[in-house]
Amino acid sequence: MKILVLNGPNLNMLGIREKGIYGNETYEDLVYLIEETAKEKGIEVEVFQSNHEGALVDRIQQAYFDKTEGIVINPAAYTHTSIAILDALKAVNLPAVEVHISDVSQREDFRQISYPGKACVKTIMGKGFLGYKEGMLFLLERKLGEGNKQ
């Protein structure tokens, strides 16, 4: 299975920013967990982070042409503002799992809407870095389940 893991703005600052919300682990720690999970499960994974909405849209579109089979996405602040990311996810029509390190449902009012989440098959929040692992395993199980139907 081939999975793209996308991270939006400021996630490169993990371990530095708002430690009370996001903890002490760094972005490098997150990438390590993702890559180790992929290695353990035989998943081909690419991890991409950008602070720029257009770069995230471009990478989602490229996933279609790269024959990517699933996307794990933490749109970060773009969760609450980006119709462009929503439209890109809808355009490629790949199964996507939305992940948030914190439980955004318990945060500020403006964080209560997720545009990209409307195109995702599952949302995982409040599980820290393990939410990424859960999202990857969910996509793998979903693919394996589809294979059993054929």
C-alpha positions, -999 to +999 in steps of 0.1 A: +000+000+000+012+035-008+002+063+016+008+100+016+010+117+050+004+155+047+010+180+074-001+216+073+012+249+087+032+251+119+035+213+124+072+217+117+073+236+150+062+207+171+082+205+203+085+243+203+050+256+199+023+254+226+037+224+245+006+223+267-014+214+237+010+196+214+036+182+239+074+181+238+079+157+209+093+172+177+083+170+141+112+147+135+098+124+162+065+123+144+082+115+111+101+087+128+069+072+142+052+073+107+082+058+090+086+030+116+049+022+113+052+020+076+082-003+078+065-026+103+034-029+081+050-030+046+035+004+037+052+027+012+049+061+028+058+097+019+056+124+045+052+160+033+048+192+054+041+227+041+031+260+056+016+269+022-020+260+012-011+257-025+018+233-019-006+210+000-032+212-028-004+205-054+008+174-034-028+161-030-033+163-068+001+147-074-009+118-052-035+108-078-008+106-106+016+088-082-009+060-077-011+068-040-038+046-024-046+067+007-039+100+024-035+108+061-038+145+064-035+170+093-044+202+076-037+221+108-050+257+107-063+251+071-088+226+086-110+256+094-105+277+063-095+257+033-121+249+007-092+245-017-079+215+002-114+201+004-118+204-033-084+188-040-093+158-018-127+155-036-110+158-070-085+129-064-112+108-047-086+088-026-096+075+008-083+101+033-081+102+071-081+135+089-058+136+119-054+161+147-029+158+175-052+177+199-089+172+204-101+202+183-137+195+194-127+208+228-110+239+216-120+274+204-153+279+186-136+287+153-120+253+153-153+235+153-156+233+115-134+211+092-137+217+055-112+190+045-129+166+069-160+166+047-140+146+021-124+122+046-136+087+054-125+091+091-114+117+116-090+110+145-084+136+171-069+140+205-046+109+203-014+128+198+011+113+174-006+078+177-035+092+157-013+091+126-005+055+132-042+047+137-050+065+104-024+046+085-036+013+099-072+022+092-063+028+055-044-005+053-072-025+069-097-008+045-076-017+015-072-053+028-109-055+033-116-044-002-092-070-015-112-097+003-144-087-015-129-094-050 
